[in-house]
Amino acid sequence: MQAGAGPGDVGGALMLGRKKLLIALLTLPALASFSSRASESVKLDRLPIEANASDHLVSLQRGAHAYVNYCFGCHSASYMRYNRLRDLGLTEQQIKSNLIFADVKVGDLMTNAMDRRSAKEWFGTAPPDLTVIARARSSGAGSGGDWLYTYLRSFYRDPSRPTGWNNVVFPNVGMPHVLYQLQGVQALKTEEQTLPGGHKEQARKLALEKPGTLSPLEYNRMAADLANFLVYMGEPSRQSRVAVGIYVLMFLGALFVLAFALKKEYWKDVH
């Protein structure tokens, strides 16, 4: 809070924050519906998630590093604070040294300096905030993490597009492939496949024409780390909530056993 801020300023800030959050929540169903229509004909790949908790934390740390280096210049995460990254096992000094590139504090929101009006002129639409993008992209075809993991690996060269890029999962997307130097350049090719019944169909496949600085396996791992981090941002308290839920179920199970034993003891002499 700035020095000299009065009650009216604080109340106005709270009202503005609530209004922004309400808008974000109201747009989630629309975004989810759109993503379902855009991806209904595309088979989504399963997002790899580390089974080991410590390995999953490392994946989230790598994803946070990839996000601030490659995504944060255009996409804010305005409902996420830097200090929540301490949940990933990072210290405040590590956050300052490796994940903050502006004159902001660890407790500040993760907002960037890109002007939305200028961004709309450059890309045709302003880059969306990515705080809850994983939840917005959840649909019957797969989870939001599956959608993001597949999307990050599905860019291909398309000279007909203003940016020179297109995406199989999100056709005619306005976003250029900012990770092409890492992944390389893919082309969309059409192949004829024969089905078991003898019928033939045209199948579209992506083929790597020019390799990037990362091998396909390394790039897939980076895409998985980034998607995992975006999923985490949508609900940072999920892991602790799940852990608490397990303990609650264990407590209720023990309580049921005691209650059942008490009931039998109480009713054994009642005829």
C-alpha positions as CSV (number, residue, x, y, z in Angstrom):
1,M,0.0,0.0,0.0
2,Q,1.3,3.4,-0.8
3,A,2.0,5.9,1.9
4,G,-0.9,8.3,2.5
5,A,-3.5,6.1,1.0
6,G,-6.9,6.7,2.6
7,P,-9.8,4.4,3.3
8,G,-11.5,5.4,0.1
9,D,-8.4,4.4,-1.9
10,V,-8.2,1.1,-0.2
11,G,-11.9,0.4,-0.7
12,G,-11.6,1.4,-4.4
13,A,-8.7,-1.0,-4.9
14,L,-10.6,-3.8,-3.2
15,M,-13.6,-3.2,-5.4
16,L,-11.4,-3.1,-8.5
17,G,-9.8,-6.4,-7.5
18,R,-13.1,-8.0,-6.9
19,K,-14.4,-6.8,-10.2
20,K,-11.4,-8.2,-12.1
21,L,-11.8,-11.5,-10.4
22,L,-15.5,-11.6,-11.1
23,I,-14.9,-10.9,-14.8
24,A,-12.3,-13.7,-14.9
25,L,-14.6,-16.2,-13.3
26,L,-17.5,-15.2,-15.6
27,T,-15.4,-15.7,-18.7
28,L,-14.2,-19.2,-17.8
29,P,-17.3,-21.0,-19.1
30,A,-17.1,-19.1,-22.4
31,L,-13.4,-19.8,-22.8
32,A,-13.9,-23.5,-21.9
33,S,-16.7,-23.8,-24.5
34,F,-14.5,-22.2,-27.2
35,S,-11.5,-24.4,-26.4
36,S,-13.8,-27.5,-26.6
37,R,-14.9,-26.5,-30.1
38,A,-11.4,-25.6,-31.2
39,S,-10.0,-28.9,-30.0
40,E,-12.8,-31.3,-30.6
41,S,-11.2,-32.7,-33.8
42,V,-7.7,-32.9,-32.3
43,K,-6.5,-35.7,-30.1
44,L,-4.8,-34.2,-27.1
45,D,-1.6,-35.7,-25.7
46,R,-1.5,-36.5,-22.0
47,L,0.5,-34.1,-20.0
48,P,3.4,-35.9,-18.2
49,I,3.2,-35.4,-14.5
50,E,6.0,-36.6,-12.2
51,A,4.7,-39.2,-9.7
52,N,7.4,-38.3,-7.2
53,A,6.6,-35.1,-5.3
54,S,10.1,-33.8,-5.3
55,D,10.5,-34.4,-9.0
56,H,7.2,-32.6,-9.6
57,L,8.4,-29.6,-7.6
58,V,11.6,-29.5,-9.8
59,S,9.3,-29.6,-12.9
60,L,7.3,-26.7,-11.6
61,Q,10.5,-24.7,-10.9
62,R,11.7,-25.3,-14.4
63,G,8.3,-24.3,-15.7
64,A,8.4,-21.0,-13.7
65,H,11.8,-20.2,-15.2
66,A,10.5,-20.9,-18.7
67,Y,7.4,-18.8,-18.2
68,V,9.2,-15.7,-17.0
69,N,11.8,-16.0,-19.8
70,Y,9.5,-16.8,-22.8
71,C,5.9,-16.0,-21.9
72,F,5.9,-13.2,-19.3
73,G,6.9,-10.5,-21.8
74,C,3.4,-10.7,-23.4
75,H,1.3,-12.7,-20.9
76,S,0.7,-11.4,-17.4
77,A,-0.4,-13.6,-14.5
78,S,-2.2,-10.8,-12.7
79,Y,-3.8,-13.0,-10.0
80,M,-0.6,-14.6,-9.0
81,R,2.0,-13.2,-6.7
82,Y,5.7,-13.9,-6.9
83,N,5.8,-15.0,-3.2
84,R,3.6,-17.9,-4.0
85,L,6.6,-19.4,-5.8
86,R,8.0,-20.2,-2.4
87,D,5.5,-23.0,-2.4
88,L,7.7,-24.6,-5.1
89,G,10.7,-24.8,-2.7
90,L,12.3,-21.5,-3.9
91,T,13.7,-19.0,-1.4
92,E,12.9,-15.3,-1.7
93,Q,16.5,-14.6,-2.8
94,Q,16.2,-17.3,-5.6
95,I,12.9,-15.6,-6.8
96,K,14.5,-12.2,-6.8
97,S,17.7,-13.4,-8.6
98,N,16.2,-15.7,-11.2
99,L,12.5,-14.9,-11.7
100,I,12.2,-11.1,-11.3
101,F,13.6,-8.9,-14.0
102,A,11.9,-5.6,-13.0
103,D,11.9,-3.2,-10.1
104,V,9.1,-5.0,-8.2
105,K,8.8,-6.7,-4.8
106,V,8.4,-10.4,-4.1
107,G,4.9,-9.8,-2.7
108,D,3.7,-8.0,-5.9
109,L,1.4,-9.4,-8.6
110,M,3.0,-10.9,-11.7
111,T,2.0,-8.2,-14.1
112,N,4.0,-7.0,-17.1
113,A,4.4,-3.6,-18.8
114,M,2.9,-4.5,-22.2
115,D,0.3,-2.0,-23.3
116,R,-2.9,-3.9,-24.3
117,R,-3.8,-1.4,-27.0
118,S,-0.4,-1.8,-28.7
119,A,-0.5,-5.6,-28.3
120,K,-3.9,-5.6,-30.1
121,E,-2.4,-3.7,-33.0
122,W,0.6,-6.1,-33.2
123,F,-1.2,-9.4,-32.8
124,G,-4.8,-8.7,-33.7
125,T,-5.9,-9.3,-30.1
126,A,-4.4,-8.6,-26.7
127,P,-2.5,-11.6,-25.2
128,P,-4.6,-13.1,-22.5
129,D,-3.7,-13.3,-18.9
130,L,-2.5,-16.8,-18.1
131,T,-3.3,-17.2,-14.4
132,V,-6.3,-19.4,-15.0
133,I,-5.7,-20.4,-18.6
134,A,-5.4,-24.1,-17.7
135,R,-8.8,-24.1,-16.0
136,A,-10.3,-22.2,-18.9
137,R,-9.0,-24.7,-21.4
138,S,-10.4,-27.8,-19.6
139,S,-13.0,-29.6,-21.6
140,G,-14.5,-33.0,-22.3
141,A,-11.6,-33.7,-24.7
142,G,-9.0,-33.4,-21.9
143,S,-7.7,-31.4,-19.1
144,G,-6.4,-27.9,-19.4
145,G,-2.9,-29.2,-18.9
146,D,-3.3,-31.7,-21.8
147,W,-4.5,-28.9,-24.0
148,L,-1.6,-26.6,-23.2
149,Y,1.0,-29.4,-23.5
150,T,-0.4,-30.3,-27.0
151,Y,-0.7,-26.7,-28.0
152,L,2.9,-25.8,-27.2
153,R,4.1,-28.7,-29.4
154,S,1.7,-28.1,-32.4
155,F,2.9,-24.9,-34.1
156,Y,3.8,-25.1,-37.8
157,R,4.9,-22.7,-40.5
158,D,2.0,-21.1,-42.4
159,P,2.9,-18.3,-44.8
160,S,-0.7,-17.3,-45.1
161,R,-0.9,-16.2,-41.5
162,P,0.2,-12.6,-40.5
163,T,2.8,-14.1,-38.1
164,G,3.9,-16.8,-40.4
165,W,2.7,-19.5,-37.9
166,N,-0.4,-21.6,-37.3
167,N,-1.4,-24.2,-34.7
168,V,-3.1,-27.5,-35.1
169,V,-4.9,-27.3,-31.7
170,F,-5.8,-23.6,-32.1
171,P,-6.3,-22.9,-35.8
172,N,-5.5,-19.3,-37.0
173,V,-4.1,-18.4,-33.6
174,G,-2.7,-14.9,-33.4
175,M,0.3,-15.9,-31.3
176,P,3.6,-16.4,-33.1
177,H,5.7,-19.5,-32.2
178,V,8.0,-17.8,-29.7
179,L,9.7,-21.1,-28.9
180,Y,10.6,-22.0,-32.5
181,Q,14.3,-21.6,-31.9
182,L,14.1,-24.2,-29.2
183,Q,11.8,-26.6,-31.0
184,G,12.7,-26.0,-34.6
185,V,10.4,-25.5,-37.6
186,Q,7.5,-27.9,-38.2
187,A,5.4,-28.3,-41.3
188,L,1.9,-29.7,-41.6
189,K,1.7,-32.6,-44.0
190,T,-1.2,-34.6,-45.2
191,E,-1.0,-38.4,-45.5
192,E,-3.5,-40.9,-46.8
193,Q,-4.2,-43.7,-44.4
194,T,-6.1,-46.9,-45.0
195,L,-8.6,-47.9,-42.2
196,P,-9.3,-51.5,-41.2
197,G,-12.5,-51.6,-43.3
198,G,-10.6,-50.6,-46.4
199,H,-11.7,-47.0,-46.3
200,K,-9.2,-44.3,-46.8
201,E,-8.9,-40.9,-45.0
202,Q,-6.6,-37.9,-45.1
203,A,-4.6,-37.5,-41.9
204,R,-2.7,-34.4,-41.0
205,K,0.7,-34.8,-39.3
206,L,3.4,-32.5,-38.1
207,A,6.9,-33.1,-39.4
208,L,10.1,-31.4,-38.1
209,E,11.8,-29.8,-41.1
210,K,14.4,-27.7,-39.3
211,P,15.7,-28.8,-35.9
212,G,16.0,-26.3,-33.0
213,T,18.5,-26.0,-30.3
214,L,16.7,-28.6,-28.2
215,S,16.1,-32.2,-29.2
216,P,12.5,-33.3,-29.5
217,L,12.7,-35.1,-26.2
218,E,14.2,-32.0,-24.5
219,Y,11.6,-29.7,-26.0
220,N,8.7,-32.0,-25.0
221,R,10.1,-32.0,-21.4
222,M,10.2,-28.2,-21.4
223,A,6.7,-27.9,-22.8
224,A,5.5,-30.3,-20.0
225,D,7.3,-28.2,-17.3
226,L,5.7,-25.0,-18.7
227,A,2.2,-26.6,-18.9
228,N,2.6,-28.0,-15.3
229,F,3.4,-24.5,-14.1
230,L,0.4,-23.0,-15.8
231,V,-1.8,-25.7,-14.2
232,Y,-0.2,-24.8,-10.8
233,M,-1.0,-21.1,-11.3
234,G,-4.6,-21.8,-11.9
235,E,-4.9,-23.4,-8.4
236,P,-1.8,-23.0,-6.3
237,S,-3.4,-24.5,-3.2
238,R,-4.4,-27.7,-5.0
239,Q,-1.6,-29.9,-3.6
240,S,-2.2,-28.8,0.0
241,R,-5.9,-29.2,-0.5
242,V,-5.5,-32.7,-1.8
243,A,-3.2,-33.6,1.1
244,V,-5.6,-32.2,3.7
245,G,-8.5,-34.1,2.0
246,I,-6.6,-37.4,2.4
247,Y,-6.1,-36.8,6.1
248,V,-9.7,-35.9,6.5
249,L,-10.8,-39.1,4.8
250,M,-8.5,-41.1,7.0
251,F,-9.9,-39.4,10.1
252,L,-13.5,-40.0,9.0
253,G,-12.7,-43.7,8.3
254,A,-11.3,-44.1,11.8
255,L,-14.2,-42.3,13.3
256,F,-16.6,-44.6,11.4
257,V,-15.0,-47.6,12.9
258,L,-15.2,-46.2,16.5
259,A,-18.8,-45.1,15.9
260,F,-19.8,-48.5,14.6
261,A,-18.1,-50.3,17.5
262,L,-19.9,-47.9,20.0
263,K,-23.2,-48.6,18.3
264,K,-22.8,-52.4,18.6
265,E,-21.8,-52.1,22.2
266,Y,-24.8,-49.8,23.0
267,W,-27.4,-51.9,21.2
268,K,-26.2,-55.4,22.2
269,D,-28.6,-55.6,25.3
270,V,-31.5,-53.9,23.6
271,H,-34.2,-56.4,22.5
